[in-house]
Amino acid sequence: MSILQGINTLRSVRRFKPDPVPDDVIRKILEAATRAASGSNSQPWEFVVVRDRKVKARLTEPMLRTWLARLGTGPKMIGRMKEVYDDATEMLRNTENVPAIVFCCFDTNRVSKSEEVRYASILPSVQNLMLAAHALGLGTCLTVHGSTSTRGEPEVKKILGIPNNIKIACLVYLGYPAVKLGPPRRKSVDQYSHYDRW
């Protein structure tokens, strides 16, 4: 698969086969993640790979509880957005059945204090991770559950033993897809492109 094929066919996968992801495959994916660019080449990334079913079950509670609490205080969803949020809720409920979850974090001691630089230094590695997984026949779904105080981060960090200086940026659900998905639907690049000025 060429890099452009990977980019053009990458999809969010929310239904996975129960098959475990082999250690060597996870290592290849993480190695690809660490080849990303970062601010001042700080390489602040830290990855916590969770495969233990009992640990995943413990993680489900704070992430699902805070998600449902936020849904309860937000506007009522209808149509396509309701489908999206229902899918996200179902995925959270099934967290323990996902073969692997990669918590993508950064070490606040190894990167700029600027929040913009911090996220600009971790998110390219997350995209690398997802593209590498896709190239190796796996599916991924990027989410921010468990990544802020209103999304259960304090409890998630405690469960995983993540030190105070480590910040969870996001997490990626990882496994072999249970369904075959076509290419993503996107609007034309012409709607978003500006040259020399807006």
N, C-alpha and C positions, 0 to 999 in steps of 0.2 A: 504494500500500500504506500503510495507516495504521500508526502506531507500534505499536498493540496487535496488528495482524495480523503485523507483522514479528517482534515478541517471541514470539508464539504459534506461529510457523512456522519460526523459526530452527533449523537443524540443523547438526551437524558433518558436513562433506563431506570425504571422503578420496579420492574419485576425480574427477579433473578432465579436461575436454576439453583438447586441446593449444593451443587458441586463446589468443593473447596478450591480456593485459588492457591496453586503451589508456591512454596517459598521462593523458588528461583524466579518465578514470574513476577511476584511482588517486588523482589529485589531489582529486576530490570526496570520496572515501572518507577520505582523510587530513584534509581540512578538517572533515568531520563528527567525526572523532576528536578534533580540537583544540577542539571546542566543549564538551567534558566539564568537569565540576567537578574541582577539585584543591585540596589543602590550601593555605589562604591565597592562593588563585588563583596558585600558583607556576608552573603550566603547565610541569612538568618534563620533559614527553615529548620524545622524539627517536625518529624512525622510520627504519629502514634498509630500503629496498625492494630485494630481490634478484631480478633476472630473468635475469641471465647464467647460461646453462646450466653453464659451466665452474666458476663460483663456487659454484653450487648443488651440483655434484658434489663439490667440495672440502669443503663444509660437511657433506655426508652422512657422511663417514668418522668425525669425532669424535663426532657426535651418535649415529650408529648403534652405534659401538663402546662408548660409555659406557652406552647403553641396554641392549645385550645383556649387558654386564658386570653391570649391576644386576639384570637378569632372572635371570642365572645364580646370584646369591647370595640371591635372594628365595625365598619359598615357591612350590611348584609350582602353576601355575594350572590350574583345571579349569572346565568348563562355560562360562557366559556371560563370566566374566572372562578365560578363555583366548581367546575370540573377540575381546574388546576389545583384549587385548595383541597378538594376532596381527595385527589391523587396524593397530594403531599401528606395529608392526614393518614391515609392508608399506608403510605410508605413508612411513616413514623411508627405506626402501630405494629408494623412487621419488621422493625429494626433488628430484632434478634435473629431473624431468618436470613438476613443479608450475609453473604459469605464473609465479607470483610468491610470494615469502615476505616478510612484513613482520615485521622484528624490532622489537618494541615495547620501548623502553628509557626510562630516566629519568636525568636529570643529577643526580648526588648533590650537586652544588654549588648546585642551584636548588631544593632541597626539604629538608624537615626531616630531621634525623639519625635520627628514629624510623622504624624499619622499617615499622611499621603505617601511618604517615602516607605513607611513600613508595609503598607498594603501593596504598593507598586513593587516591592521587593519580594513578596510572597506569591502574589497571584499569577505571575508568569510561570512559576514552578507548578502551580495547580493545573494550569492549562497543559503544560508538558505532561504531567501525570495522566491526565484524562486522554490525551492524544496517544500516549504510549500504550495505555490500557486498551484503547480502541484498536490500535495496530496489532495487538496481541490477541484480539478476539474477545475482549471483555467489554462490559458495559459499565458506565459510571453515571452517577447523579450528584451534582454539586448542590450543597445546601448550607445554610448558615445556622441551622438548629444547633444549640449548644455553644454558640460562639460569642454571646454577649450575656450580661447579667439578666436581661429580660428573656433570654432564650435558654436559661439553665446552665450557663457556663460555670458558675462557682461549684455547683454540684457535680457537673461533668468532670471538672478538673480534679475534684476530690476523689471521685471514683477511679480515675485513671492515674492518680498520683502525679499530676502535672505541676511543676514548681510555679511559684508566684511570678517569676520573671518571664514565663512563657505565656503567650497570648494565643488563643485559638482563633484563627482567621476564618476557617470554614471546615467542612468535612465532605468527604467524597465516599458515597456508597459504591462498592466495587464487587463485581461478580460476572458470571457468564449470563448473557441475556436469556430470559425465558421466552421472549417474543422477538420476532424479526421486525425491525422498524426501517422505514424508508428514509430518504434524506430529509433534513429539517426544512420546514417552510420558513422562508425569510422574504421580507420585502426587498425590492430592487435596491441595489447599492446607490443608484441614482438619486433616491429619495434622501440620502444621508451624506452625499459627497459635496464638498465645497472646495474650490481651488482658488488660491491666492487671497480670497476673502469670502465672507459669508454670502 
